[in-house]
Amino acid sequence: MTESEITSRFGASVRHLRHCLGISQETLAERADLHRTYIAGIEGGMRNVTLKSINKLARALQVSCATLLVQASGPRNPDEPTSSDLSTSQCVDILMVEDNRDDVELTLKAFKQARITNPIKIVPDGVEALDFLFCTGQYAQRPMEERPQLVLLDLKLPTLDGIEVLRRIKAGERTRSVPVVVLTASRDCYELAECRRLGAETFILKPVDVHGLIQATPQLNLNWALLKPREVRTHSPRRPSSA
């Protein structure tokens, strides 16, 4: 792979991850402490980047430096869509609202063990969750049609608690159909009954493990079909022509 191809792949990787977060070039530039025109040049494959810039971009995009570099230089399956082929609706299928980093890590581990490979957008509080879902605040430029297909919602959240977040999700005309799974360490009957009344599909007790995910799946009636697997292209053997 030539240097220009790597630069182009790196720019595509940055653009793809930015779209997954639902943020503009301006927002990425602000988070990375870089100039917007510099970001535009990177995404256009016209800028070489320093290790310092890569580190800044990785932090701003909430990924490791290795992730950026592997996507930029690693081999790609010819059947795999490039970042320009992917819509934002394919990028973010699951929204996880959780402020406890340990619980986040355990949940991601459970997803990996269950072979659930959907991209997961993680937000730490109720206000940011609503901004993401309703395309307001820092997510004002994200199209409303590109909603996550599932929300994993912790109840004990800073700024706005999970029950209020659930209430607003189910009150919104465009968001009420999004399945919400409540993550809770509580067995408070009133709290769980209120979540059910507001429209939560089911509950998973924390800490989340693979067994909890499997038990919740039938109640979601989704069969974890959020994976959007690529269609396997098979080539039937050619039949010999008849004489």
C-alpha positions as CSV (number, residue, x, y, z in Angstrom):
1,M,0.0,0.0,0.0
2,T,1.4,3.4,-1.0
3,E,1.7,6.4,1.3
4,S,-1.1,8.2,-0.4
5,E,-3.4,5.1,0.0
6,I,-2.6,5.0,3.7
7,T,-3.3,8.7,4.0
8,S,-6.6,8.2,2.2
9,R,-7.6,5.2,4.3
10,F,-6.7,7.1,7.5
11,G,-8.9,10.0,6.5
12,A,-11.8,7.6,5.7
13,S,-11.4,5.9,9.1
14,V,-11.5,9.3,10.8
15,R,-14.6,10.3,8.8
16,H,-16.3,7.0,9.5
17,L,-15.7,7.2,13.3
18,R,-16.9,10.8,13.4
19,H,-20.1,9.9,11.6
20,C,-20.6,7.1,14.1
21,L,-20.4,9.6,16.9
22,G,-22.8,11.9,15.1
23,I,-20.6,14.9,15.4
24,S,-19.4,17.6,12.9
25,Q,-15.9,18.4,11.8
26,E,-16.1,21.5,13.9
27,T,-16.9,19.5,17.0
28,L,-14.2,16.9,16.3
29,A,-11.7,19.8,15.8
30,E,-12.7,21.3,19.1
31,R,-12.4,18.0,21.0
32,A,-9.1,17.2,19.4
33,D,-7.7,20.7,19.8
34,L,-7.0,20.9,16.1
35,H,-8.1,23.3,13.4
36,R,-11.2,22.4,11.4
37,T,-9.5,22.8,8.0
38,Y,-6.8,20.4,9.2
39,I,-9.6,17.9,10.0
40,A,-11.1,18.4,6.6
41,G,-7.7,17.9,5.0
42,I,-7.2,14.6,6.9
43,E,-10.7,13.3,6.0
44,G,-10.0,14.3,2.4
45,G,-6.8,12.3,2.3
46,M,-4.8,15.4,1.6
47,R,-2.9,15.7,5.0
48,N,-0.2,13.7,6.5
49,V,-0.6,13.5,10.3
50,T,1.9,13.4,13.2
51,L,1.8,10.9,16.0
52,K,0.7,13.7,18.3
53,S,-2.3,14.5,16.0
54,I,-3.2,10.8,15.8
55,N,-3.2,10.6,19.6
56,K,-5.5,13.7,19.8
57,L,-7.9,12.3,17.2
58,A,-8.1,8.9,18.9
59,R,-9.0,10.5,22.2
60,A,-11.6,12.8,20.5
61,L,-13.1,9.8,18.6
62,Q,-13.1,7.6,21.8
63,V,-11.0,4.9,20.3
64,S,-7.4,3.7,20.7
65,C,-4.6,4.9,18.4
66,A,-4.2,1.3,17.3
67,T,-7.8,1.3,16.1
68,L,-7.2,4.3,13.9
69,L,-3.9,2.9,12.5
70,V,-5.2,-0.6,11.9
71,Q,-8.2,0.7,9.9
72,A,-5.8,2.9,7.9
73,S,-3.2,0.4,7.0
74,G,-4.7,-3.1,7.5
75,P,-6.0,-5.3,4.7
76,R,-9.7,-5.0,3.8
77,N,-12.0,-7.8,2.7
78,P,-13.2,-6.8,-0.8
79,D,-16.8,-7.6,0.2
80,E,-16.6,-5.3,3.2
81,P,-18.1,-1.9,2.7
82,T,-15.8,1.1,3.0
83,S,-16.6,4.0,5.3
84,S,-18.1,5.9,2.4
85,D,-20.5,3.0,1.8
86,L,-21.7,3.0,5.4
87,S,-24.6,5.2,6.6
88,T,-24.7,6.6,10.1
89,S,-27.7,4.3,10.7
90,Q,-25.4,1.4,10.2
91,C,-22.8,2.9,12.5
92,V,-24.8,3.2,15.7
93,D,-27.2,0.5,16.4
94,I,-27.1,0.4,20.2
95,L,-27.0,3.4,22.7
96,M,-25.7,2.6,26.1
97,V,-26.5,5.1,28.9
98,E,-24.2,4.3,31.8
99,D,-21.9,6.4,34.0
100,N,-20.1,3.6,35.8
101,R,-17.0,2.7,33.8
102,D,-16.7,-0.8,35.5
103,D,-20.3,-1.6,34.5
104,V,-19.5,-0.4,30.9
105,E,-16.6,-2.7,30.6
106,L,-18.5,-5.7,32.0
107,T,-21.4,-5.1,29.6
108,L,-19.1,-4.8,26.6
109,K,-17.4,-8.0,27.7
110,A,-20.8,-9.8,27.9
111,F,-21.6,-8.5,24.4
112,K,-18.3,-9.9,23.1
113,Q,-18.9,-13.3,24.7
114,A,-22.4,-13.4,23.2
115,R,-21.0,-12.5,19.8
116,I,-23.0,-9.3,19.6
117,T,-20.8,-7.1,17.5
118,N,-22.9,-4.1,17.0
119,P,-21.2,-0.7,17.4
120,I,-22.2,0.7,20.7
121,K,-22.4,4.4,21.4
122,I,-21.8,5.1,25.1
123,V,-23.0,8.2,26.9
124,P,-22.5,8.9,30.7
125,D,-25.6,10.7,31.6
126,G,-29.3,11.2,30.9
127,V,-29.0,14.7,29.3
128,E,-26.5,13.5,26.7
129,A,-28.6,10.5,26.0
130,L,-31.6,12.6,25.2
131,D,-29.4,15.0,23.1
132,F,-28.2,12.0,21.1
133,L,-31.7,10.5,20.6
134,F,-33.5,13.8,19.8
135,C,-30.5,15.3,17.9
136,T,-30.1,18.4,20.1
137,G,-27.2,20.0,21.9
138,Q,-23.8,18.6,20.7
139,Y,-25.7,16.2,18.4
140,A,-27.9,18.8,16.7
141,Q,-26.4,18.0,13.3
142,R,-27.2,14.3,13.5
143,P,-30.2,13.3,11.3
144,M,-33.2,12.4,13.4
145,E,-33.9,9.3,11.1
146,E,-30.6,7.7,12.3
147,R,-31.8,6.4,15.6
148,P,-30.2,3.6,17.5
149,Q,-32.2,0.3,17.3
150,L,-31.8,-0.4,21.0
151,V,-31.2,1.6,24.2
152,L,-29.5,0.1,27.2
153,L,-30.4,2.4,30.1
154,D,-29.0,2.6,33.6
155,L,-31.4,4.0,36.2
156,K,-28.9,5.7,38.5
157,L,-27.6,8.5,36.3
158,P,-26.2,11.9,37.0
159,T,-28.0,15.1,35.8
160,L,-31.2,13.2,34.9
161,D,-32.2,9.8,36.2
162,G,-33.0,6.8,34.0
163,I,-36.7,6.8,34.7
164,E,-37.1,10.4,33.5
165,V,-35.0,9.5,30.4
166,L,-37.3,6.5,29.7
167,R,-40.3,8.7,30.2
168,R,-39.1,11.2,27.6
169,I,-38.1,8.5,25.1
170,K,-41.5,6.9,25.2
171,A,-43.2,10.3,25.0
172,G,-41.4,11.2,21.8
173,E,-43.3,10.4,18.6
174,R,-40.1,9.4,16.8
175,T,-38.4,7.6,19.7
176,R,-41.2,5.7,21.4
177,S,-40.7,2.7,19.1
178,V,-37.0,2.3,20.1
179,P,-36.7,-0.7,22.5
180,V,-35.3,0.2,25.9
181,V,-33.7,-2.3,28.2
182,V,-33.2,-1.2,31.7
183,L,-29.9,-2.0,33.4
184,T,-30.3,-2.0,37.2
185,A,-28.8,-3.4,40.3
186,S,-32.0,-2.7,42.2
187,R,-34.9,-5.1,42.8
188,D,-37.1,-2.3,44.0
189,C,-40.6,-3.5,42.9
190,Y,-42.0,0.0,42.5
191,E,-39.1,1.2,40.4
192,L,-39.3,-1.7,38.1
193,A,-43.0,-1.5,37.9
194,E,-42.7,2.2,36.9
195,C,-40.2,1.3,34.2
196,R,-42.6,-1.3,32.8
197,R,-45.5,1.1,32.9
198,L,-43.5,3.7,31.0
199,G,-42.7,1.2,28.3
200,A,-39.4,-0.6,29.1
201,E,-39.2,-3.8,27.2
202,T,-37.3,-5.8,29.8
203,F,-34.6,-5.6,32.5
204,I,-31.1,-6.9,32.9
205,L,-29.6,-7.1,36.4
206,K,-26.2,-5.6,36.8
207,P,-23.4,-6.6,36.6
208,V,-24.4,-7.6,33.1
209,D,-23.2,-11.0,31.9
210,V,-23.8,-13.2,28.9
211,H,-26.6,-15.1,30.6
212,G,-28.5,-11.9,31.3
213,L,-28.3,-11.0,27.7
214,I,-29.4,-14.4,26.5
215,Q,-32.4,-14.3,28.9
216,A,-33.4,-10.8,27.7
217,T,-33.3,-11.6,24.0
218,P,-36.6,-13.5,23.6
219,Q,-38.5,-10.6,25.4
220,L,-37.1,-8.1,22.9
221,N,-38.4,-10.1,20.0
222,L,-35.3,-9.0,18.1
223,N,-33.2,-12.1,18.2
224,W,-30.3,-9.8,18.2
225,A,-30.9,-9.2,14.5
226,L,-29.2,-5.9,15.0
227,L,-26.0,-7.4,13.6
228,K,-26.9,-6.6,10.0
229,P,-24.6,-9.4,8.7
230,R,-23.3,-9.0,5.2
231,E,-25.0,-11.1,2.7
232,V,-22.8,-14.0,1.9
233,R,-22.1,-14.1,-1.8
234,T,-22.1,-17.6,-3.0
235,H,-21.3,-18.7,-6.5
236,S,-23.2,-21.8,-7.7
237,P,-21.1,-24.1,-9.8
238,R,-21.8,-23.8,-13.4
239,R,-23.9,-26.6,-14.8
240,P,-22.5,-28.2,-17.9
241,S,-24.5,-27.2,-20.9
242,S,-26.6,-29.9,-22.4
243,A,-25.5,-31.2,-25.7
